[in-house]
Amino acid sequence: MAWQRMVLQIGMGTDIRGGDYTKAAVRALRDALWHNSLSVADAVGLPVDSMQVAVTIGVPQPEQVDKAAVLAVLPHGTGTVEVVEGGLEIMNDARTNKTVIANAAALVRLDVP
């Protein structure tokens, strides 16, 4: 059997007033995952928990993201999280608060014969 790329899901998430990078990252991954129902594992006769999901999150300050909180979003399978520089950070006029925009990519692999 060989691990094969089956699905790439993408999403965007924000924290409009709090400047919370983890909240934006979690919302981005949820956006990527919650807009579809994957039946690919069933289609090849594998349990949904056999999926391996590689998550990449893009935010302006990667070190501010709690990877465990992002990983906890995955409903099935096992996963990894890599956080890279990306997304957007927009300061308010008074420069006292910011909006954070995160991007997420979830790459799903299955070990298929």
C-alpha positions as CSV (number, residue, x, y, z in Angstrom):
1,M,0.0,0.0,0.0
2,A,1.1,3.6,-0.6
3,W,0.1,6.9,0.9
4,Q,-1.6,8.9,-1.8
5,R,-2.9,12.5,-1.8
6,M,-6.7,12.4,-2.1
7,V,-8.0,15.8,-1.2
8,L,-6.8,19.4,-0.7
9,Q,-9.2,21.6,1.3
10,I,-8.6,25.4,1.8
11,G,-10.2,27.9,4.1
12,M,-10.0,31.3,5.7
13,G,-10.6,32.4,9.2
14,T,-10.6,35.7,11.1
15,D,-10.5,37.2,14.6
16,I,-12.0,40.5,13.9
17,R,-11.3,42.4,17.1
18,G,-9.2,40.3,19.4
19,G,-6.0,39.8,17.4
20,D,-6.0,36.1,18.4
21,Y,-3.9,34.1,15.9
22,T,-5.1,30.7,17.3
23,K,-8.8,31.7,17.0
24,A,-8.3,32.8,13.4
25,A,-6.3,29.6,12.6
26,V,-9.0,27.3,14.1
27,R,-11.7,29.2,12.2
28,A,-9.7,28.8,8.9
29,L,-9.3,25.1,9.4
30,R,-13.0,24.7,10.2
31,D,-13.8,26.7,7.1
32,A,-11.7,24.3,5.1
33,L,-13.3,21.2,6.6
34,W,-16.9,22.1,7.2
35,H,-17.9,22.8,3.7
36,N,-17.8,19.2,2.5
37,S,-18.3,15.7,3.5
38,L,-15.5,13.4,2.5
39,S,-16.5,10.0,1.4
40,V,-13.2,9.1,-0.2
41,A,-12.2,6.7,2.6
42,D,-15.5,4.8,2.3
43,A,-15.1,4.7,-1.4
44,V,-11.9,2.8,-1.2
45,G,-13.0,0.6,1.7
46,L,-11.0,2.3,4.5
47,P,-12.2,3.7,7.8
48,V,-12.4,7.5,8.0
49,D,-9.9,7.5,10.9
50,S,-7.3,6.0,8.6
51,M,-6.9,9.5,7.0
52,Q,-3.7,11.4,7.6
53,V,-4.2,15.2,7.4
54,A,-1.4,17.6,6.9
55,V,-2.6,21.1,8.0
56,T,-0.7,24.2,7.0
57,I,-1.8,27.5,8.5
58,G,-0.6,30.9,7.3
59,V,-0.6,33.9,9.7
60,P,1.6,37.0,10.1
61,Q,3.1,35.7,13.4
62,P,3.3,31.9,13.3
63,E,4.7,31.6,16.8
64,Q,1.4,32.9,18.2
65,V,-0.6,29.9,17.1
66,D,-1.4,27.0,19.5
67,K,-0.9,24.0,17.2
68,A,-2.7,21.6,19.6
69,A,-5.8,23.8,19.4
70,V,-5.7,23.7,15.6
71,L,-5.1,19.9,15.5
72,A,-8.1,19.4,17.9
73,V,-10.4,20.6,15.1
74,L,-9.9,17.5,13.0
75,P,-12.9,15.2,13.3
76,H,-11.3,12.1,11.9
77,G,-7.9,10.6,11.3
78,T,-4.5,11.8,12.6
79,G,-2.8,15.0,11.6
80,T,0.1,17.4,11.8
81,V,0.1,21.2,11.8
82,E,2.7,23.5,10.3
83,V,2.3,27.2,10.8
84,V,4.0,29.5,8.3
85,E,4.2,33.2,7.7
86,G,1.2,34.4,5.7
87,G,-2.3,35.7,6.1
88,L,-3.0,39.4,7.1
89,E,-2.9,41.6,10.1
90,I,-4.9,44.8,9.9
91,M,-4.6,47.5,12.7
92,N,-7.5,49.7,13.6
93,D,-7.3,53.4,13.2
94,A,-6.2,54.0,16.8
95,R,-3.6,51.2,16.5
96,T,-5.0,49.7,19.7
97,N,-6.4,46.5,18.2
98,K,-6.1,44.4,15.1
99,T,-7.9,41.9,12.8
100,V,-6.1,38.7,12.0
101,I,-6.8,36.8,8.9
102,A,-5.5,33.2,8.7
103,N,-5.4,30.8,5.7
104,A,-5.6,27.1,6.1
105,A,-4.8,24.2,3.8
106,A,-5.7,20.6,4.8
107,L,-4.1,17.9,2.7
108,V,-5.7,14.5,3.2
109,R,-3.8,11.3,2.4
110,L,-4.9,7.6,2.5
111,D,-2.9,4.5,2.4
112,V,-4.5,2.8,-0.6
113,P,-3.6,-0.4,-2.4
